[in-house]
Amino acid sequence: MTIPRAMVLFLAAAGSWRGLAAEDNTLSDEEKKAGWKLLFDGKTSDGWRGYKKDKFPDGWKVQDGMISRVTGGGDIVTVDQYESFELLIDWRITEGSNSGVMYRVQETEKTPYMTGPEIQILDDDKHKVSKTSLTATGSCYALYPPTKDAVKPIGEWNRFRILLNHNKAEHWLNGEKICQYEVGSEEWNKKVEGSKFKEWTGFAKSSKGYIDLQDHGGRVDFKNIKIRVLN
């Protein structure tokens, strides 16, 4: 189907055309002007390394424009640390897979989830998890559930938009806002106290840290990883 030029211009002006027109792992002129930068160039592992490692782990592969957890290799983290930001990331999983995106991770503990909150990625059906449970896809793992089911079927691409403005966080999945909270608020602290995280004194205490992609079993692919730092 040919889309009329007038409609193309309208969609571009509205910001809706980006996902249709932009090539994977690139920035549009508008994104560059707005301060976005790529965290993955689609060709190399530049900008990433293993958690507590100085190199990229063998279990992760860069191929076909994706950065993928193929076999066990541990989590990977960004080289740089971030405080307040807007993050876009496309992901897809295979049946039974489990992964996640964490933020403000520190390398002071055995595992990244002991310091960094996690936005869950999971085959909810295979793991018999309700789509709006505390551990469902899109949740702030074990603390805040997604308010709706916006995930696409296994094998299809999903898009996270993660907004962290100081301590106020929003999770968006495929254009739907599904979770919001404030790190360090009275409500947050009560939820942490009632969870396994209470045992880890460094959990969610840092104002900045690494962005982490989790290795928790099964194949997971990522692409179009973009970040815009907020003042």
N, C-alpha and C positions, 0 to 999 in steps of 0.2 A: 504494500500500500504506500502510495506517495503522499507525504504530508505537505500541505500547502505552505509556502514560504512564510506567509503571515502567521500561521500557527507555530512554526518553528521559532520565529522571533518572539512570539508571546511566551512560549514555554521557556526559552532561554532567559528572558527578562524575569520570569517568575521563579527561576532557579530549578524548574522541574525537568529541564532537558539534560542536566548534567549526567544523570545516570544512564541516559540513552546514547548520548553523543560522545562522551569522554572515553578515551582508551583506558584500559586498565593500567593502574600504577602510574598515572600521570596527573598533573595538575593543570587545570584550565587557567587562562589569564586572569579570570575573576578570582579564582582561589588563591593564586599567587599574590594578587593585590590585597586580598583579605588576610594574608599572613599565614596561609596554610603551608605545610611542608610535608614531603613524603617521608615515612618511616621505613618504607620498603620500595626499592626501585624496580622490582619485578625480575631482576637478573642476578643479583648478588645478595649475600647475607650482611652487607655493610650496614652498620648501625645496630647489629644484634650480636649477642654472645650468650653462652650458657650461664645459668645462675651460678654464681661463685666460680666462674671459669673465665679465662681470658681468650677463649676461642669459641667458635660455633660448633655445637655438638653434632656428631655423625648421624644421630637418629633423626635429625631434621634435614630436609632437602629443599633446595631452591630449584624449581623446575616448572616449565609451562606457565610462567608468570605467577607462580604461587610460592609461598613459604609454608612448608607442610611438615607436620609431625608424622613420620612414617613408621619408625620403630622407637623403642625407648631411648631417650637421650636426655631426659630432664627438661625443666622449664628453660625458656630463653627470655632474656630481658634486653631492653634498650640500653645502648651505651650511655645515653644521657638520662638525667633525672628531670622530672616535671612536677610542677605544683598545681597550678590552675590551667585547665585546657579543655578543648573540645576535640574528641577523638572519633574518627570514622574508621571502621574496619569491617570488611566483608569476610564471611566464614561459611564453611559447610563441613558436615561430618558424615561419616559412614555409620552403619547400623551398630548400635551399642557404644559409640564413642562418648568420651567424657573429656571436657577441657574447660577453659575459662580465660578471661582477661582480668588481670589484676593491676592495681595502680598504687603508687607510693610505696612500692616494695623496697625493703632494705635487705642487705646481705648480712644481717646480724644473727639470723636464726637458721635452723636446719633446712626449713622449707619456706618458700615465698609466702604461702598463705598464713604464716604466723605473724606477718607484719602488714601485708597488703590485702584490702578488701577485694573480693572476687565477683565479677559478673559472670554468672554461670553459663556454660555451653554444655548441653547434654541431650542424648537421645532419651527424652522423657518417657516415651512409651516402653522402650526396652527395659528401662530401669524402674518401670512402674511408679513413676512420679507424676502427681497431678500437675497440670499445666499452670496452676497458680499456687503451687506450694513454695515453701521457703527455699527449696533446692532445685526448682524448675529453671529451665532456660530463661535467662534474663534477670533472674533474681540477684540481689546482693546476697551472696550465698549464706544461707542459714540465719539471715537477719531480716531481710525485707523481700517479700514475694513479688512476682510480677502481678499487676492488676488485671491483665488479660492475656489471652493466648494469641500471640502474633507471629509465632515461629512457622517457618515453611517446612514442608516434608523433607525427610532425610535425603541427602544428595543434592538439594537445591541450595542456592546461595542465599544467605541472610545478611543483613547489614545492621551492625550496632552503631549507634551514635551515643557516645558517653560524654556527658557534660559535667565537669567538675569545676565549680567556681568558688574558690576558697574551700569551704567545707560542704557546700550545697551541691548535691549530686543528682543527676537525672540519667536514667537508662532509657534509651529509645531502641526499638526493634522494628525494622522494616517500616519506618515512618510513624510508629505508634509509641507514645510515651507510656512505659509500663512500670516504672518504679521511680520514686524520688525519696530523698532523705537528707539529713544533715549530719555529717560525721562529727562526733563529739557533743551532740545535743543531749539533753536529758533523756529523750526517748531512745536515742542511739545507745547511750551508756546502759540503760536498763536492758535493752535487747542483748547487748554484748555480755552483760553480767549473767544473763540467763542462757548463754550459749557456751560452746567449747572454747570460744576465744578468750573467755575470762582468765584462762590459765596462762595466756601469753601477754605479758605486760607491755610488749612493744607493738601489739596489734593496733593498727590505724592511729598510731601516735605521731608519726612523722608528717610534717607539712609538705614534703616533697619526696619523690622517690622514683624508682624505675617502673616502667610499664612491662608487664610480664605476660607471656603466652604460655599456657599451662600444658604440660605433658601428663595426662592422667589416664592414658589407655585409649587405643584406637586411633584411626586416621582422622586428622583434622587439617583442613586447608585454609590459608588466609591470603588475602590480597587487598589492594586498595587501602592500605593502612596510612592514614593521613592525620596530622595533628595541627591544631592552631592554639598557640599559647595565649592565655588570657592574662592581662595585666592585673 
